[in-house]
């Protein structure tokens, strides 16, 4: 189910923001990274990241567990931040209890009027995972496991349900480029977004791509390398490009493995 092909002006173009000559470098940096007006917000962000961003070992884990919550919108107990974790617009990031954000992750809640990123209890974000908003929202519900080098992008709303398993190098693309005109580069034609919904207990294999407007029903399995376009019913096993349903899990007798899928 695709969104109407119309441009949403709130979905910004990063290059234009970076090189806006009407603003100072400090203003551009603060808007892109900190997301809050005022010198104190910028100073606090810089001091905290300077003190603990790349500190290795147990000392780094301790410092980030104490200092990063001061930047976030809310942060529960027992949250672990690995070395090199990047936070953008951190006041719009909300993290529940017992979450692990592994080394090199990027949580980017950028946007002018979005709610940002919400991460539920017991979630694991693998190394170098990217959660990136472009005036959209990302919701990762309780006990989801997101593999390393995965990216979740949202220019609308992307939801990852409870106890979802996402393997490495998977890409959830919650937005699309307009390309109707041939006299204008695709980059200059704006973007549209319908969002993505991944139901509870879904398993996405390695290198899966989930395109904008897709809906995956609960307890479905998407085989490695598949490209999801549109609707996948609950309990389905789907493979290929585009992903096609090959089996209903409820009709399977005996245990199944990833190789079977």
Backbone torsions as a table, in degrees:
resi	resn	phi	psi	omega
1	UNK	NA	107.2	-174.9
2	UNK	-93.7	152.6	177.1
3	UNK	-76.2	158.3	173.1
4	UNK	-56.6	143.6	-176.6
5	UNK	-82.6	76.8	177.5
6	UNK	-136.6	148.9	-174.6
7	UNK	-79.3	133.4	172.6
8	UNK	-101.3	111.0	-174.6
9	UNK	-65.0	-18.0	-179.1
10	UNK	-75.4	-18.7	178.6
11	UNK	-79.9	97.4	-166.4
12	UNK	-78.7	163.3	174.8
13	UNK	-104.2	116.0	-173.5
14	UNK	-59.4	-42.5	-176.6
15	UNK	-58.8	-38.8	-178.9
16	UNK	-67.6	-37.3	178.8
17	UNK	-67.8	-39.7	-176.9
18	UNK	-65.0	-31.6	-173.1
19	UNK	-117.8	28.7	176.5
20	UNK	-72.3	108.8	-174.9
21	UNK	-73.1	-10.5	179.3
22	UNK	-80.8	-5.6	-179.1
23	UNK	-126.1	150.3	176.8
24	UNK	-72.1	165.1	178.3
25	UNK	-61.2	-38.3	178.9
26	UNK	-64.2	-40.9	178.4
27	UNK	-64.2	-44.8	-180.0
28	UNK	-63.0	-43.0	178.7
29	UNK	-61.9	-46.2	-178.3
30	UNK	-63.1	-40.1	-179.2
31	UNK	-68.7	-38.8	-177.3
32	UNK	-78.3	-35.7	-171.1
33	UNK	-105.9	-51.8	-175.8
34	UNK	-80.8	-48.0	175.5
35	UNK	81.8	4.5	178.6
36	UNK	-128.0	140.8	178.8
37	UNK	-74.7	160.4	175.1
38	UNK	105.2	142.1	-178.3
39	UNK	-66.8	-36.6	-177.3
40	UNK	-64.1	-39.1	178.6
41	UNK	-61.1	-41.3	178.7
42	UNK	-67.0	-45.0	-178.7
43	UNK	-63.3	-44.0	-179.6
44	UNK	-62.5	-43.6	178.0
45	UNK	-59.7	-46.0	-177.5
46	UNK	-65.6	-42.0	-179.1
47	UNK	-64.3	-44.6	-177.5
48	UNK	-66.4	-45.1	179.7
49	UNK	-66.7	-36.1	178.0
50	UNK	-62.9	-40.6	-175.2
51	UNK	-73.4	-30.1	-169.5
52	UNK	-137.5	-4.8	-172.4
53	UNK	-54.7	-52.1	-174.4
54	UNK	-108.1	13.2	-177.8
55	UNK	-69.9	124.4	-175.9
56	UNK	-82.7	170.4	169.9
57	UNK	68.3	-162.8	-175.3
58	UNK	-64.0	-35.2	179.4
59	UNK	-62.2	-43.8	178.5
60	UNK	-62.7	-43.5	177.9
61	UNK	-60.2	-41.3	-179.7
62	UNK	-65.7	-48.2	-178.2
63	UNK	-60.8	-44.9	-178.6
64	UNK	-67.6	-34.9	179.2
65	UNK	-64.9	-26.3	-179.6
66	UNK	-92.8	-34.9	-171.8
67	UNK	-96.4	-38.1	-178.7
68	UNK	-60.0	-38.2	177.6
69	UNK	-58.0	-22.9	177.9
70	UNK	-68.5	-21.3	178.8
71	UNK	-92.0	-26.7	-170.6
72	UNK	-80.2	159.4	174.2
73	UNK	-63.6	-41.0	172.6
74	UNK	-161.4	152.6	-178.0
75	UNK	-151.2	127.7	-178.7
76	UNK	-81.3	-168.4	179.9
77	UNK	-84.9	152.8	173.2
78	UNK	68.2	27.6	179.0
79	UNK	-89.2	129.3	-179.2
80	UNK	-112.1	127.1	177.0
81	UNK	-111.6	121.0	177.6
82	UNK	-73.0	176.3	178.9
83	UNK	-69.0	144.6	175.1
84	UNK	74.8	16.3	177.0
85	UNK	-72.0	130.6	-178.6
86	UNK	-103.8	130.4	177.5
87	UNK	-118.6	125.6	175.7
88	UNK	-124.4	135.8	-171.2
89	UNK	50.3	52.5	-170.6
90	UNK	-64.1	-21.5	179.1
91	UNK	-67.6	-11.9	176.8
92	UNK	-105.8	20.3	176.2
93	UNK	-111.2	126.2	-177.9
94	UNK	-124.8	122.8	-174.3
95	UNK	-125.4	131.0	179.7
96	UNK	-86.1	-168.9	-174.5
97	UNK	-70.6	151.4	167.5
98	UNK	57.2	45.1	177.5
99	UNK	-101.5	142.6	174.4
100	UNK	-114.0	122.9	174.6
101	UNK	-113.2	102.5	-169.9
102	UNK	-73.1	173.8	-176.2
103	UNK	-53.3	139.2	170.7
104	UNK	76.8	6.1	179.2
105	UNK	-70.5	154.4	176.0
106	UNK	-125.6	120.8	175.3
107	UNK	-112.3	105.4	-172.4
108	UNK	-118.8	104.4	-176.4
109	UNK	-98.4	26.8	-172.4
110	UNK	-56.6	141.2	176.2
111	UNK	161.4	159.4	-177.7
112	UNK	-87.0	-33.2	-178.2
113	UNK	-144.6	26.7	178.2
114	UNK	-89.2	169.0	177.1
115	UNK	-87.5	-26.8	174.7
116	UNK	101.1	-137.9	-172.0
117	UNK	-114.4	129.6	175.8
118	UNK	-124.1	122.8	-177.5
119	UNK	-118.3	124.8	-175.3
120	UNK	-80.7	-178.7	-176.2
121	UNK	-66.2	137.4	172.0
122	UNK	72.4	17.7	-179.6
123	UNK	-77.4	144.4	173.9
124	UNK	-118.2	123.2	174.8
125	UNK	-107.5	115.1	-177.0
126	UNK	-70.2	165.8	-175.7
127	UNK	-53.9	134.8	177.3
128	UNK	65.9	15.4	174.1
129	UNK	-67.1	145.9	-178.9
130	UNK	-123.9	124.4	169.6
131	UNK	-112.9	111.2	-168.6
132	UNK	-126.7	119.6	176.6
133	UNK	-101.5	140.7	167.9
134	UNK	-125.8	77.6	-173.2
135	UNK	62.5	26.0	175.6
136	UNK	-117.0	-176.5	179.6
137	UNK	-124.0	146.7	175.0
138	UNK	-126.5	128.5	176.8
139	UNK	-122.5	119.2	175.2
140	UNK	-113.4	115.4	-171.9
141	UNK	-87.1	175.1	-168.2
142	UNK	-51.2	135.1	170.0
143	UNK	63.8	19.3	171.8
144	UNK	-68.8	149.7	-179.8
145	UNK	-124.1	113.5	-175.1
146	UNK	-110.0	119.8	-173.3
147	UNK	-71.1	166.9	-176.4
148	UNK	-66.4	148.9	179.9
149	UNK	60.5	23.9	173.2
150	UNK	-86.6	146.5	174.4
151	UNK	-125.3	132.7	172.0
152	UNK	-118.0	116.4	-178.1
153	UNK	-113.9	137.6	-179.1
154	UNK	-139.3	123.1	168.5
155	UNK	-111.7	9.6	177.9
156	UNK	-143.7	-95.6	174.0
157	UNK	-148.3	124.7	175.6
158	UNK	-118.9	125.0	178.2
159	UNK	-117.5	131.6	172.1
160	UNK	-112.9	119.6	-171.5
161	UNK	-74.5	-177.2	-177.3
162	UNK	-67.9	139.8	176.2
163	UNK	52.7	33.6	173.0
164	UNK	-77.1	139.5	177.5
165	UNK	-111.6	116.8	179.7
166	UNK	-117.0	118.5	-178.5
167	UNK	-78.3	173.7	-172.8
168	UNK	-62.7	152.8	173.6
169	UNK	61.6	28.4	177.5
170	UNK	-90.7	149.3	-175.9
171	UNK	-132.1	117.8	172.6
172	UNK	-101.8	114.2	-169.9
173	UNK	-105.8	87.4	-177.4
174	UNK	-85.4	51.1	178.5
175	UNK	-179.8	163.8	-177.1
176	UNK	-146.6	157.9	176.2
177	UNK	-93.9	141.9	168.6
178	UNK	-77.2	144.2	-177.5
179	UNK	-147.1	22.8	-174.3
180	UNK	-67.1	-33.6	-178.0
181	UNK	-91.5	143.8	178.2
182	UNK	-104.4	-6.2	179.3
183	UNK	-94.5	-0.5	-179.2
184	UNK	-129.7	134.0	177.4
185	UNK	-57.0	146.3	178.8
186	UNK	-54.6	-38.9	-179.4
187	UNK	-56.4	-30.5	-175.9
188	UNK	-96.7	4.0	-176.3
189	UNK	-96.0	4.0	176.7
190	UNK	82.6	-177.3	-176.9
191	UNK	-134.5	161.8	174.4
192	UNK	-134.7	161.0	-176.9
193	UNK	-153.1	133.6	176.8
194	UNK	-113.9	-15.9	179.2
195	UNK	90.9	171.6	-178.3
196	UNK	-137.4	142.7	174.4
197	UNK	-131.3	120.2	177.6
198	UNK	-110.7	115.4	-174.2
199	UNK	-70.8	170.3	-179.1
200	UNK	-58.5	144.2	170.4
201	UNK	67.8	14.6	178.3
202	UNK	-72.0	149.0	173.9
203	UNK	-119.9	118.4	174.6
204	UNK	-105.6	121.1	-179.4
205	UNK	-71.4	173.2	-178.1
206	UNK	-60.8	142.8	175.6
207	UNK	65.4	19.7	174.4
208	UNK	-71.8	143.5	172.1
209	UNK	-117.9	127.1	176.3
210	UNK	-112.1	115.9	-172.9
211	UNK	-85.2	163.3	-177.9
212	UNK	-59.7	139.9	-179.8
213	UNK	87.8	-0.9	-176.6
214	UNK	-82.5	151.4	176.7
215	UNK	-134.4	126.5	179.9
216	UNK	-116.7	120.9	-176.9
217	UNK	-71.3	160.7	-176.3
218	UNK	-58.5	146.4	175.2
219	UNK	63.5	16.4	175.3
220	UNK	-80.4	159.2	175.8
221	UNK	-125.8	129.9	177.2
222	UNK	-112.2	120.3	-175.8
223	UNK	-67.4	155.9	-176.5
224	UNK	-55.1	136.6	175.7
225	UNK	80.4	1.2	-178.0
226	UNK	-75.2	157.3	174.9
227	UNK	-119.9	114.5	-177.4
228	UNK	-88.9	124.0	177.7
229	UNK	-130.2	108.3	178.1
230	UNK	96.6	-140.5	-171.1
231	UNK	-100.1	135.0	169.3
232	UNK	-120.0	121.2	-176.2
233	UNK	-70.5	160.7	179.8
234	UNK	-63.7	148.2	179.9
235	UNK	65.4	10.2	-179.9
236	UNK	-83.3	152.0	166.0
237	UNK	-109.6	122.0	-175.3
238	UNK	-127.9	140.9	179.9
239	UNK	-140.8	163.2	171.1
240	UNK	98.1	-178.7	-178.6
241	UNK	-130.7	107.8	-7.4
242	UNK	-70.9	161.1	-175.3
243	UNK	-64.4	131.3	178.1
244	UNK	-121.5	142.4	-180.0
245	UNK	-73.9	127.9	179.0
246	UNK	-113.7	-12.6	-176.9
247	UNK	-164.6	153.4	169.7
248	UNK	-103.8	124.1	-175.6
249	UNK	-59.5	-29.3	-178.6
250	UNK	-70.0	-16.6	178.6
251	UNK	-95.0	-1.0	-177.8
252	UNK	-83.2	135.2	174.8
253	UNK	-105.0	132.8	179.3
254	UNK	83.5	168.4	-177.6
255	UNK	-69.1	148.3	177.8
256	UNK	-116.3	156.3	178.6
257	UNK	-124.3	172.0	177.9
258	UNK	-62.3	-33.4	179.0
259	UNK	-65.3	-35.0	176.4
260	UNK	-61.7	-43.0	-179.4
261	UNK	-65.6	NA	NA
